[in-house]
């Protein structure tokens, strides 16, 4: 029986893709760069690549934040400061929030029966600002952000830290819900807990057919979680 649910934040509860696009666009405009579709897509690709390197232990979080802009500016042939760009971006990213469909409703529903926890690899200042804006902090019995605890998903040590804060929390009664196979689902596997992959796109089976990381369950709507959890 599941009693504890770990939720990822970005692209699981909050729409990070939308927030990122708006924040990057504003940042580039401030720097005199036209945020065309091509430029925004290139930033997205470079950004994803750096986060994968973080998961593999090749970069620190601070290196991720500046390297993506450094590479973008190099490709654009512009001599701009990636540090300044990062500061602008985080300022804009922390402003406001954008819920994914059904996110606030599912937290309200699940809180009545389960203990909820937030687990994120995001930047602390940005995540706390967005959580405060969204008004959802009170749903969680614990909020764990990698840079604050010294470990990151998918490392088992990240989850070991979380469990250490809650002595009554048992692995066999815990599940993680997240959108990332390489961070959330692999992290859950490494921690020895059950996993629910949230993938609202219609290509879930195709993605899984090319992945070494396999979730216990896949769900394409947050509203389906209550019935699913009852069966786990």
C-alpha positions as CSV (number, residue, x, y, z in Angstrom):
1,X,0.0,0.0,0.0
2,X,1.3,3.4,-1.0
3,X,1.4,6.0,1.8
4,X,4.1,8.4,0.6
5,X,4.3,10.2,-2.8
6,X,7.4,12.0,-4.1
7,X,6.5,14.6,-6.7
8,X,8.9,16.2,-9.2
9,X,8.1,19.8,-9.9
10,X,9.1,20.9,-13.4
11,X,6.9,19.5,-16.1
12,X,5.1,17.3,-13.6
13,X,3.2,19.9,-11.6
14,X,4.4,23.2,-13.1
15,X,4.8,23.9,-16.8
16,X,8.5,24.5,-17.0
17,X,8.5,24.5,-20.8
18,X,6.2,27.5,-20.9
19,X,8.0,29.3,-18.0
20,X,11.4,28.6,-19.6
21,X,10.3,30.0,-23.0
22,X,9.0,33.2,-21.5
23,X,12.0,33.7,-19.3
24,X,14.5,33.0,-22.1
25,X,12.7,35.3,-24.5
26,X,12.7,38.2,-22.0
27,X,16.4,37.5,-21.2
28,X,17.5,37.5,-24.9
29,X,15.5,40.7,-25.6
30,X,17.3,42.4,-22.7
31,X,20.6,41.4,-24.3
32,X,19.6,42.7,-27.7
33,X,18.9,39.3,-29.2
34,X,15.7,38.6,-31.2
35,X,14.2,35.4,-29.6
36,X,13.1,33.8,-32.8
37,X,11.7,30.3,-32.9
38,X,15.0,29.0,-34.2
39,X,17.0,30.6,-31.4
40,X,14.6,29.4,-28.7
41,X,14.7,25.9,-30.0
42,X,18.5,25.9,-30.0
43,X,18.6,27.2,-26.5
44,X,16.3,24.4,-25.4
45,X,18.5,21.7,-27.1
46,X,21.6,23.1,-25.5
47,X,19.9,23.4,-22.1
48,X,18.7,19.8,-22.1
49,X,22.1,18.6,-23.0
50,X,23.7,20.3,-20.0
51,X,21.1,18.9,-17.6
52,X,21.9,15.4,-18.9
53,X,25.6,16.1,-18.2
54,X,24.6,17.2,-14.7
55,X,22.7,13.9,-14.1
56,X,25.9,12.0,-15.3
57,X,28.0,14.0,-12.9
58,X,30.0,15.8,-15.7
59,X,28.9,19.3,-14.6
60,X,27.8,21.1,-11.5
61,X,24.5,23.0,-11.4
62,X,26.4,26.3,-11.6
63,X,28.2,25.1,-14.7
64,X,24.9,24.0,-16.3
65,X,23.4,27.5,-15.8
66,X,26.3,29.3,-17.5
67,X,27.4,26.7,-20.1
68,X,24.1,26.7,-21.9
69,X,24.3,30.5,-22.5
70,X,28.0,30.4,-23.3
71,X,27.4,27.8,-26.0
72,X,24.4,29.7,-27.4
73,X,26.3,33.0,-27.6
74,X,29.2,31.3,-29.3
75,X,26.9,29.9,-32.0
76,X,25.3,33.3,-32.4
77,X,28.8,34.9,-32.7
78,X,28.1,37.3,-29.8
79,X,30.4,38.3,-27.0
80,X,28.0,38.4,-24.1
81,X,28.4,37.4,-20.4
82,X,26.7,34.0,-19.6
83,X,26.8,35.0,-15.9
84,X,24.8,38.1,-16.6
85,X,22.4,36.2,-18.8
86,X,21.9,33.6,-16.1
87,X,21.0,36.2,-13.5
88,X,18.4,37.8,-15.8
89,X,17.0,34.4,-16.7
90,X,16.6,33.3,-13.1
91,X,14.9,36.6,-12.2
92,X,12.3,36.1,-14.9
93,X,11.9,32.4,-14.3
94,X,11.1,32.9,-10.7
95,X,8.3,35.3,-11.6
96,X,4.9,33.7,-11.5
97,X,4.0,30.1,-12.2
98,X,2.1,28.0,-14.8
99,X,0.2,24.9,-13.6
100,X,0.0,21.8,-15.7
101,X,-3.6,20.6,-16.3
102,X,-5.0,19.1,-13.1
103,X,-2.0,19.8,-10.9
104,X,-3.6,21.9,-8.1
105,X,-6.6,19.6,-8.0
106,X,-4.6,16.4,-7.7
107,X,-2.5,17.8,-4.9
108,X,-5.7,18.8,-3.0
109,X,-7.2,15.3,-3.6
110,X,-4.1,13.3,-2.7
111,X,-3.2,15.3,0.4
112,X,-6.3,13.9,2.1
113,X,-4.9,10.3,2.0
114,X,-1.1,10.5,1.4
115,X,2.0,12.2,2.6
116,X,3.4,14.3,-0.2
117,X,7.0,15.4,-0.8
118,X,8.6,17.6,-3.4
119,X,11.9,16.5,-5.0
120,X,13.6,18.7,-7.5
121,X,17.0,19.3,-9.1
122,X,16.1,22.9,-9.9
123,X,17.8,26.1,-8.6
124,X,16.7,26.8,-5.0
125,X,15.9,30.5,-5.3
126,X,13.9,29.9,-8.5
127,X,12.0,26.9,-7.2
128,X,11.1,28.5,-3.8
129,X,9.9,31.6,-5.6
130,X,7.7,29.6,-8.0
131,X,6.3,27.4,-5.2
132,X,5.4,30.5,-3.2
133,X,3.7,32.1,-6.3
134,X,1.8,28.8,-6.9
135,X,0.7,28.6,-3.3
136,X,1.3,24.8,-3.1
137,X,4.0,24.6,-0.4
138,X,1.5,23.6,2.3
139,X,0.7,20.4,0.5
140,X,4.1,18.9,1.1
141,X,5.5,17.3,4.2
142,X,9.0,17.9,2.9
143,X,10.5,20.0,0.1
144,X,13.9,18.7,-1.1
145,X,16.0,20.6,-3.7
146,X,19.3,19.0,-4.7
147,X,21.5,22.0,-4.2
148,X,20.2,22.5,-0.7
149,X,20.8,18.9,0.4
150,X,24.0,18.3,-1.4
151,X,22.8,15.4,-3.6
152,X,20.8,15.3,-6.9
153,X,18.5,12.9,-8.6
154,X,19.0,10.2,-9.8
155,X,21.6,9.5,-7.1
156,X,20.4,7.1,-4.4
157,X,22.0,9.5,-1.9
158,X,19.4,12.1,-2.7
159,X,16.6,9.8,-1.7
160,X,18.5,8.4,1.3
161,X,18.6,12.0,2.6
162,X,14.8,12.4,2.1
163,X,14.1,9.1,3.9
164,X,16.4,10.0,6.8
165,X,14.2,13.1,7.5
166,X,11.1,10.9,7.9
167,X,11.8,7.8,10.0
168,X,8.3,6.4,9.5
169,X,8.7,6.6,5.7
170,X,9.2,3.1,4.2
171,X,10.5,2.3,0.7
172,X,7.8,-0.3,0.0
173,X,5.1,2.4,0.8
174,X,6.7,5.1,-1.4
175,X,6.4,6.0,-5.0
176,X,7.9,8.8,-7.1
177,X,5.9,10.6,-9.8
178,X,7.9,12.5,-12.4
179,X,8.4,13.3,-16.1
180,X,12.0,12.5,-16.5
181,X,13.2,8.9,-17.1
182,X,16.8,9.7,-16.4
183,X,16.2,11.8,-13.3
184,X,12.9,10.8,-11.6
185,X,12.4,7.2,-12.7
186,X,16.0,6.1,-12.7
187,X,16.3,7.9,-9.3
188,X,13.4,5.9,-8.0
189,X,14.9,2.7,-9.2
190,X,18.2,3.6,-7.6
191,X,16.4,4.3,-4.3
192,X,14.4,1.0,-4.4
193,X,11.0,2.6,-4.6
194,X,8.2,2.3,-7.1
195,X,7.9,4.7,-10.0
196,X,5.2,6.5,-12.0
197,X,6.3,8.1,-15.2
198,X,4.1,11.1,-16.1
199,X,4.2,11.5,-19.9
200,X,1.2,13.4,-21.3
201,X,2.5,13.1,-24.9
202,X,1.2,10.3,-27.0
203,X,4.5,8.7,-27.8
204,X,5.2,7.0,-24.4
205,X,5.5,3.5,-25.7
206,X,7.8,4.5,-28.4
207,X,10.1,6.4,-26.0
208,X,10.2,3.5,-23.6
209,X,11.1,1.1,-26.4
210,X,14.3,3.0,-26.9
211,X,15.1,3.5,-23.2
212,X,17.0,1.3,-20.7
213,X,15.0,2.9,-17.9
214,X,11.5,1.4,-17.5
215,X,8.9,2.8,-15.0
216,X,6.6,0.6,-13.1
217,X,3.6,2.5,-14.4
218,X,3.1,5.2,-17.0
219,X,0.3,7.8,-16.8
220,X,-0.7,10.5,-19.3
221,X,-3.1,12.5,-17.0
222,X,-2.6,13.6,-13.4
223,X,-6.2,13.0,-12.8
224,X,-5.7,9.2,-13.2
225,X,-3.3,9.0,-10.2
226,X,-5.8,8.3,-7.4
227,X,-7.2,5.2,-9.0
228,X,-3.7,4.1,-10.1
229,X,-2.3,4.5,-6.6
230,X,-5.1,2.4,-5.1
231,X,-3.9,-0.5,-7.1
232,X,-0.2,-0.2,-6.2
